[in-house]
Amino acid sequence: MATISVVPRRPHVTVSLRLPPELHARVTGALERERRSLTQQVIYLLEQWLAEDERERRRLAEEQGEHRASEAPPDPPERGPNERRGTFTSGRSPGTPG
């Protein structure tokens, strides 16, 4: 006896797509040969496109990170224990009401 299992479908959003008739005919002909629906093909192509977009974004972020690291300003020189850490142009100490 065969067992059939039903996988619950994920919720979907319905999207209306307008295509020129010539393109629709070409697409449906190709999809019939592939035994794939237009919906399945659109989902596949969108997933592939998004995966490629994510790879490209990561690559650009890595390049920018490497570029920024190579142009980073040098570390400030070490200061002695009695040297001031900063200068104040107002002539008063920080926290002093002005």
Secondary structure, 3 states (H helix, E strand, C coil): CCCCCCCCCCCCCCCCCCCCHHHHHHHHHHHHHHCCCHHHHHHHHHHHHHHHHHHHHHHHHHHHHHHHHHCCCCCCCCCCCCCCCCCCCCCCCCCCCC
